[in-house]
Amino acid sequence: MAILQWMSLEDHSATLPTLLGLFVSSLVAFRHAALSDQPVRANLRLVLNGLGIGLGTSLTAALLMLLKTGWHGHLFPDFPLGMIVDVLVRAPAWGAAGMLVGLGALLACHTLRPRMAP
């Protein structure tokens, strides 16, 4: 619903498609995240999910910008090609940031986990 509502607005800012891209990529990552019995795989999966969310945010935001530009079909596009490419260029940085957030969540989980007394 939020994407359809955004498609009808005359908005030229990259903020909303980026937030929508973050939401969509987070939903996809959490949908495919499965709990593992092996702690090493679960730890790696948490970090890789962060990487996927970061990369997916950039790709989804660029796709949404491209769809809205094609949908409206103005003489002057809502999002010029240079703006869409700029979002795609940020994909490695956003992927690294997502991976660091996943690593931070992993470290927080291990730190806050109750310790068993010997």
Number of C-alpha atoms within 10 A of each C-alpha: 6 7 14 9 8 15 18 11 10 10 14 14 12 15 11 16 24 20 15 18 26 21 16 18 24 19 13 15 19 13 9 10 13 11 11 11 8 8 10 9 11 16 19 13 18 23 19 19 25 26 25 21 29 27 25 24 29 29 22 23 25 24 17 21 28 17 14 23 19 13 13 15 11 9 6 9 16 20 19 13 13 9 15 19 12 12 20 19 13 15 17 14 14 22 22 17 17 23 22 17 18 23 20 15 16 17 13 11 12 12 10 8 9 8 8 5 4 3
